[in-house]
Amino acid sequence: MTTTTEQMRAWTGPAILTFGFRPFFFTATVWAALAMALWVPMLSGHLMVPTAFDPVSWHAHEFLFGYLGAVIAGFLLTAVPNWTGRLPIVGWRLGMLAGLWLMGRVAVAISGSVPAVLVALADLAFQAVFALLIAREIAAGKNWRNLIVLAMLGVFILGNALFHWEAAKGDYAAQGYGLRLGLGAGIMMIAVIGGRIVPSFTRNWLVKRRSTALPVPPMQPFDKVALAALLVALGLWVVLPLGTPTGLALVLAGVLHALRLARWAGHRTFAEPLVTVLHAGYAFVPLGALALAVEILAPGSFGMAGAQHFWMAGAIGLMTLAVMTRATLGHTGQNLTAGAGTVIIYLALILSVFARVAGGVWPEVSGPLTTAAGLLWIVAYGGFAIVYGTLLLRLPAARRA
């Protein structure tokens, strides 16, 4: 039977198409930096992009459904073969998927001169094909445990479809049902998948250091209660974003997930930023829930967009960077340790998040703070593309031989 390694060695095309994480991690981070470089002058009126979306909605869509959609693809195309024992998708089939994702980015960017239904179909084509491929792999491998991941992916795709529908109607899609549904699905993915990998990776690192104070194993009864509370809170937030019951549910979810994170021994990992950043990324899940709760129950505290950025830029932004840096190092045969460049990437992203949130707290200086947040964002994602680009775009010498 052909192995994964033999399949990749048999491929004679571009190295970037030898594994799912390569094209999608690289293009996702390049796009995150480029889209921000376009959006900052768009917001100030110094640049016009021929999109039918308003500048804020374009920015929100391209990060949530464009960037995160690519990272999800890179992660699952790499993880699902491990879950199912089946061969990964490589070569031109992988290139076709990446091409569909790129088609969506172009379609949304020029949507001002293209019928809305064609824009939506072009953007959703990648996600639909990708979801069908993942469903086939899970079913063929009888990996029923991970059907929950497929369900969350389905909700994410539905959110994107709703976003397009709202934008086509002329609604402010950046605060619509589609964005909340897609963002809720993304946060739930972090809570479910992060709840597996954060304590597991932390435990592995601490065991190597012969520590006896280890994190609580994943998916204990408390974890299931915390996940259920978050699911309810997210559901209420989608349908009743300003309701008092939503605010109270978010408080409960935030507290439970802060306690969940505290059980994973993150304070013992400061010697290795590659592990610490996983905890920092997850910390934005309860932070976002509590910030949104405060804004709902005491309007004007953060500004809804500012509070939302704890989830959008903080939880999604930092956790995806944490996963991409670790996965890239691990799958290219590097030592699992964060160098100076990687630490700078993490710090730039964290500072970007707090600068953006501060802009909501102090509207009188929101312009400079938003610009600063954008520049730091470009440093983070552009930095990833530079620091990790070589690893993603070419094979190690041993593999090429």
C-alpha positions as CSV (number, residue, x, y, z in Angstrom):
1,M,0.0,0.0,0.0
2,T,1.3,3.5,-0.9
3,T,2.3,5.6,2.1
4,T,1.9,9.3,2.6
5,T,5.7,9.8,2.2
6,E,5.8,7.7,-1.0
7,Q,2.9,9.7,-2.4
8,M,4.6,13.0,-1.8
9,R,8.0,11.7,-3.1
10,A,6.2,10.6,-6.3
11,W,5.0,14.1,-6.9
12,T,7.3,15.9,-9.3
13,G,5.5,19.3,-9.4
14,P,5.9,22.3,-7.2
15,A,6.8,21.6,-3.6
16,I,4.0,23.8,-2.3
17,L,1.5,21.2,-3.5
18,T,3.0,18.3,-1.5
19,F,0.7,18.8,1.6
20,G,-2.4,20.8,2.4
21,F,-0.8,23.1,4.9
22,R,1.7,24.4,2.4
23,P,-0.4,26.4,-0.1
24,F,-3.1,27.4,2.3
25,F,-1.0,28.6,5.2
26,F,1.2,30.6,2.8
27,T,-1.6,32.2,0.8
28,A,-3.7,32.8,3.8
29,T,-1.0,34.9,5.6
30,V,0.0,36.7,2.4
31,W,-3.7,37.6,1.8
32,A,-4.2,38.7,5.5
33,A,-1.3,41.1,5.2
34,L,-2.2,42.3,1.7
35,A,-5.9,42.8,2.5
36,M,-5.0,44.9,5.5
37,A,-2.6,46.9,3.5
38,L,-5.5,47.7,1.1
39,W,-8.1,48.2,3.8
40,V,-6.3,50.9,5.8
41,P,-6.3,53.4,2.9
42,M,-9.8,52.2,1.9
43,L,-11.1,53.2,5.3
44,S,-9.6,56.6,5.0
45,G,-10.9,57.2,1.5
46,H,-7.5,57.2,-0.2
47,L,-8.0,53.9,-2.1
48,M,-11.0,52.4,-4.0
49,V,-11.3,48.7,-4.5
50,P,-14.0,47.7,-7.0
51,T,-16.0,45.6,-4.5
52,A,-19.7,45.9,-3.9
53,F,-19.1,45.5,-0.2
54,D,-18.6,48.6,2.0
55,P,-15.0,48.8,3.3
56,V,-15.7,47.4,6.8
57,S,-17.8,44.5,5.4
58,W,-15.1,43.7,2.8
59,H,-12.5,43.7,5.6
60,A,-14.6,41.5,7.9
61,H,-15.5,39.1,5.1
62,E,-12.0,38.6,3.7
63,F,-10.5,37.9,7.1
64,L,-13.3,35.7,8.5
65,F,-14.3,33.8,5.4
66,G,-11.3,34.4,3.2
67,Y,-8.3,34.1,5.6
68,L,-9.9,31.7,8.1
69,G,-11.4,29.6,5.4
70,A,-7.9,29.0,4.0
71,V,-6.4,28.2,7.4
72,I,-9.2,25.7,8.1
73,A,-8.5,24.1,4.8
74,G,-4.8,23.9,5.5
75,F,-5.3,22.5,9.0
76,L,-8.0,19.9,8.0
77,L,-6.2,18.7,4.9
78,T,-3.2,18.0,7.1
79,A,-5.1,16.6,10.2
80,V,-7.8,14.5,8.5
81,P,-5.3,12.0,7.0
82,N,-4.0,11.5,10.6
83,W,-7.5,11.0,11.9
84,T,-8.6,8.6,9.1
85,G,-5.4,6.8,8.1
86,R,-6.1,7.8,4.5
87,L,-3.7,9.4,2.1
88,P,-3.7,13.2,1.9
89,I,-4.8,15.2,-1.1
90,V,-1.7,16.4,-3.0
91,G,-0.6,17.6,-6.4
92,W,-3.0,19.2,-8.9
93,R,-6.1,18.3,-6.9
94,L,-4.7,20.3,-4.1
95,G,-3.7,23.1,-6.6
96,M,-7.3,23.0,-7.9
97,L,-8.6,23.7,-4.3
98,A,-6.2,26.5,-3.9
99,G,-7.3,28.0,-7.2
100,L,-10.9,27.9,-6.2
101,W,-10.0,29.8,-3.0
102,L,-8.2,32.4,-5.0
103,M,-11.1,32.7,-7.4
104,G,-13.3,33.6,-4.4
105,R,-10.9,36.4,-3.3
106,V,-10.8,37.9,-6.8
107,A,-14.6,37.6,-7.2
108,V,-15.3,39.5,-4.0
109,A,-12.7,42.1,-4.8
110,I,-14.3,43.0,-8.2
111,S,-17.9,42.3,-7.1
112,G,-18.9,45.9,-7.9
113,S,-19.0,44.9,-11.6
114,V,-20.2,41.3,-11.3
115,P,-23.7,40.1,-10.5
116,A,-24.0,39.3,-6.8
117,V,-25.2,35.7,-7.3
118,L,-22.1,35.0,-9.4
119,V,-19.9,36.5,-6.8
120,A,-21.5,34.3,-4.1
121,L,-21.2,31.2,-6.2
122,A,-17.5,31.9,-7.0
123,D,-16.7,32.5,-3.3
124,L,-18.7,29.5,-2.0
125,A,-17.4,27.1,-4.6
126,F,-14.2,26.5,-2.7
127,Q,-15.9,25.9,0.6
128,A,-18.5,23.6,-0.9
129,V,-16.0,21.4,-2.7
130,F,-13.7,21.4,0.3
131,A,-16.5,20.3,2.6
132,L,-17.5,17.5,0.3
133,L,-13.9,16.2,0.2
134,I,-13.6,16.3,4.0
135,A,-17.0,14.5,4.3
136,R,-15.8,11.8,1.9
137,E,-12.5,11.3,3.8
138,I,-14.3,11.1,7.2
139,A,-16.9,8.7,5.9
140,A,-14.3,6.5,4.1
141,G,-12.2,6.4,7.2
142,K,-15.2,5.8,9.4
143,N,-13.9,8.6,11.6
144,W,-17.4,9.4,13.0
145,R,-15.9,11.1,16.1
146,N,-14.9,14.1,13.9
147,L,-18.3,14.6,12.3
148,I,-18.7,17.5,14.7
149,V,-15.9,19.3,12.8
150,L,-17.7,18.8,9.6
151,A,-20.9,20.1,11.2
152,M,-19.1,23.3,12.3
153,L,-17.7,23.7,8.8
154,G,-21.2,23.5,7.4
155,V,-22.4,26.3,9.8
156,F,-19.3,28.3,8.7
157,I,-20.3,28.0,5.1
158,L,-23.9,28.9,5.8
159,G,-22.6,32.0,7.5
160,N,-20.7,33.0,4.4
161,A,-23.8,32.4,2.2
162,L,-25.9,34.6,4.6
163,F,-23.2,37.3,4.5
164,H,-23.4,37.4,0.7
165,W,-27.2,37.6,0.8
166,E,-27.2,40.4,3.3
167,A,-24.6,42.4,1.4
168,A,-26.5,41.9,-1.9
169,K,-29.6,43.4,-0.1
170,G,-27.6,46.5,0.9
171,D,-27.5,45.6,4.6
172,Y,-24.5,46.4,6.7
173,A,-23.2,42.8,6.5
174,A,-20.3,43.5,9.0
175,Q,-22.8,43.4,11.8
176,G,-25.3,40.9,10.3
177,Y,-26.4,37.4,10.9
178,G,-24.0,35.9,8.4
179,L,-20.9,37.3,10.1
180,R,-22.1,36.3,13.6
181,L,-22.9,32.8,12.4
182,G,-19.5,32.4,10.7
183,L,-17.7,33.9,13.6
184,G,-19.6,31.8,16.1
185,A,-18.6,28.7,14.1
186,G,-15.0,29.8,14.1
187,I,-15.0,30.3,17.9
188,M,-16.6,27.0,18.4
189,M,-14.0,25.3,16.3
190,I,-11.3,26.9,18.4
191,A,-13.1,25.7,21.6
192,V,-13.5,22.1,20.3
193,I,-10.2,21.6,18.5
194,G,-8.2,23.9,20.7
195,G,-9.6,22.0,23.7
196,R,-7.9,18.9,22.3
197,I,-4.5,20.3,21.2
198,V,-3.7,22.9,23.8
199,P,-3.7,20.5,26.8
200,S,-2.1,17.7,24.7
201,F,0.8,19.7,23.3
202,T,1.3,21.3,26.8
203,R,1.4,17.9,28.4
204,N,3.9,16.6,25.8
205,W,6.2,19.5,26.4
206,L,6.0,19.3,30.2
207,V,6.6,15.6,30.2
208,K,9.8,16.1,28.2
209,R,10.9,18.6,30.9
210,R,10.0,15.9,33.5
211,S,7.4,18.1,35.1
212,T,4.9,16.3,37.4
213,A,2.4,19.2,37.4
214,L,0.5,18.3,34.2
215,P,-2.6,19.8,32.6
216,V,-6.0,18.1,33.1
217,P,-6.6,15.7,30.2
218,P,-8.9,17.0,27.4
219,M,-12.6,16.5,27.2
220,Q,-13.5,15.9,30.8
221,P,-17.1,16.4,32.0
222,F,-16.2,20.0,32.9
223,D,-15.1,20.6,29.3
224,K,-18.3,19.4,27.9
225,V,-20.3,21.7,30.2
226,A,-18.1,24.6,29.2
227,L,-18.6,23.8,25.5
228,A,-22.4,23.4,25.9
229,A,-22.5,26.8,27.7
230,L,-20.5,28.4,24.9
231,L,-22.7,26.9,22.2
232,V,-25.8,28.3,23.9
233,A,-24.2,31.7,24.3
234,L,-23.1,31.8,20.7
235,G,-26.6,30.7,19.5
236,L,-28.2,33.5,21.5
237,W,-25.6,36.0,20.2
238,V,-26.4,35.1,16.6
239,V,-30.2,35.6,16.9
240,L,-30.4,38.1,19.8
241,P,-27.1,40.0,19.8
242,L,-28.2,42.8,22.1
243,G,-30.4,40.9,24.5
244,T,-29.9,40.7,28.2
245,P,-30.1,36.9,28.2
246,T,-27.3,36.8,25.6
247,G,-25.1,39.0,27.8
248,L,-25.7,36.8,30.9
249,A,-25.1,33.6,28.8
250,L,-21.8,35.1,27.5
251,V,-20.7,35.9,31.1
252,L,-21.3,32.3,32.1
253,A,-19.5,31.0,29.0
254,G,-16.6,33.4,29.6
255,V,-16.1,32.3,33.2
256,L,-16.3,28.6,32.4
257,H,-13.8,28.9,29.6
258,A,-11.4,31.0,31.7
259,L,-11.5,28.2,34.3
260,R,-11.1,25.6,31.5
261,L,-7.9,27.3,30.3
262,A,-6.6,27.6,33.9
263,R,-6.7,23.7,34.1
264,W,-4.2,23.4,31.3
265,A,-1.0,24.6,33.2
266,G,-0.2,27.4,30.8
267,H,1.7,29.3,33.5
268,R,4.3,26.5,33.4
269,T,5.1,27.0,29.7
270,F,6.7,30.5,29.6
271,A,10.1,28.9,28.6
272,E,8.7,27.9,25.2
273,P,6.6,30.6,23.4
274,L,5.5,28.0,20.8
275,V,3.5,26.4,23.6
276,T,2.6,29.5,25.6
277,V,1.0,31.1,22.5
278,L,-1.6,28.3,22.3
279,H,-2.8,29.3,25.8
280,A,-2.7,33.0,24.9
281,G,-4.7,32.4,21.8
282,Y,-7.3,30.4,23.7
283,A,-7.5,33.1,26.3
284,F,-9.2,35.4,23.8
285,V,-12.2,33.0,23.8
286,P,-13.3,33.9,27.3
287,L,-12.0,37.5,26.9
288,G,-14.2,38.0,23.9
289,A,-17.2,36.4,25.6
290,L,-16.8,38.7,28.6
291,A,-16.1,41.8,26.5
292,L,-19.2,41.2,24.4
293,A,-21.2,40.6,27.6
294,V,-20.0,43.9,29.1
295,E,-20.9,45.8,25.9
296,I,-24.4,44.2,25.8
297,L,-25.1,44.8,29.5
298,A,-23.4,48.3,29.6
299,P,-23.4,49.7,26.1
300,G,-20.5,52.0,25.2
301,S,-17.8,50.2,27.2
302,F,-15.9,48.8,24.3
303,G,-18.0,49.5,21.2
304,M,-19.5,46.3,19.7
305,A,-16.9,46.1,16.9
306,G,-14.1,46.6,19.4
307,A,-15.5,43.9,21.7
308,Q,-16.0,41.6,18.7
309,H,-12.3,41.9,17.8
310,F,-11.3,40.0,20.9
311,W,-12.8,37.0,19.0
312,M,-12.2,38.0,15.4
313,A,-8.6,39.2,15.6
314,G,-7.6,37.8,19.0
315,A,-8.9,34.3,19.3
316,I,-9.0,33.5,15.6
317,G,-5.9,35.6,14.7
318,L,-3.5,34.4,17.4
319,M,-4.7,30.8,17.6
320,T,-4.4,30.3,13.8
321,L,-0.9,31.8,13.9
322,A,0.0,29.5,16.8
323,V,-1.3,26.4,14.9
324,M,0.4,27.4,11.6
325,T,3.8,28.1,13.1
326,R,3.8,24.8,15.1
327,A,2.4,22.7,12.2
328,T,4.8,24.2,9.7
329,L,7.8,23.5,11.9
330,G,6.6,20.0,12.8
331,H,5.8,18.9,9.3
332,T,9.0,20.3,7.8
333,G,11.2,18.5,10.2
334,Q,12.3,21.6,12.3
335,N,12.7,21.8,16.0
336,L,9.5,22.6,17.9
337,T,10.8,25.9,19.3
338,A,10.0,29.5,18.6
339,G,12.8,31.7,17.3
340,A,13.1,35.4,17.7
341,G,11.2,36.0,14.4
342,T,8.3,33.9,15.5
343,V,8.1,35.7,18.9
344,I,7.9,39.0,17.1
345,I,5.1,37.7,15.0
346,Y,3.1,36.7,18.1
347,L,3.8,40.0,19.9
348,A,2.8,42.1,16.9
349,L,-0.5,40.3,16.6
350,I,-1.3,40.7,20.3
351,L,-0.5,44.4,20.2
352,S,-2.6,44.8,17.1
353,V,-5.6,43.3,18.9
354,F,-5.3,45.6,21.9
355,A,-4.7,48.6,19.7
356,R,-7.9,47.9,17.8
357,V,-9.9,47.3,21.0
358,A,-8.5,50.5,22.5
359,G,-9.8,52.4,19.5
360,G,-13.3,51.3,20.5
361,V,-12.8,52.4,24.1
362,W,-11.4,55.8,23.1
363,P,-13.2,56.9,19.9
364,E,-11.4,60.2,19.9
365,V,-8.1,58.5,18.9
366,S,-9.7,55.5,17.1
367,G,-8.1,56.6,13.7
368,P,-4.5,56.5,14.8
369,L,-5.1,53.3,16.9
370,T,-6.8,51.6,14.0
371,T,-3.9,52.5,11.7
372,A,-1.4,51.2,14.3
373,A,-3.4,48.0,14.6
374,G,-3.3,47.6,10.9
375,L,0.4,48.1,10.6
376,L,1.1,45.6,13.5
377,W,-1.2,43.2,11.7
378,I,0.8,43.5,8.5
379,V,4.0,42.9,10.6
380,A,2.5,39.7,12.0
381,Y,1.2,38.1,8.9
382,G,3.8,39.5,6.5
383,G,6.4,38.3,9.0
384,F,4.9,34.8,8.9
385,A,5.1,34.7,5.1
386,I,8.7,35.8,5.3
387,V,9.9,33.7,8.2
388,Y,8.0,30.5,7.2
389,G,7.8,31.0,3.4
390,T,11.0,29.1,2.7
391,L,9.7,26.1,4.7
392,L,6.4,26.2,2.9
393,L,7.6,26.7,-0.6
394,R,10.4,24.2,-0.9
395,L,11.1,20.7,0.4
396,P,14.0,19.8,2.8
397,A,17.1,18.6,1.1
398,A,16.6,15.1,2.5
399,R,13.1,14.9,1.0
400,R,14.3,16.3,-2.4
401,A,17.0,13.6,-2.7
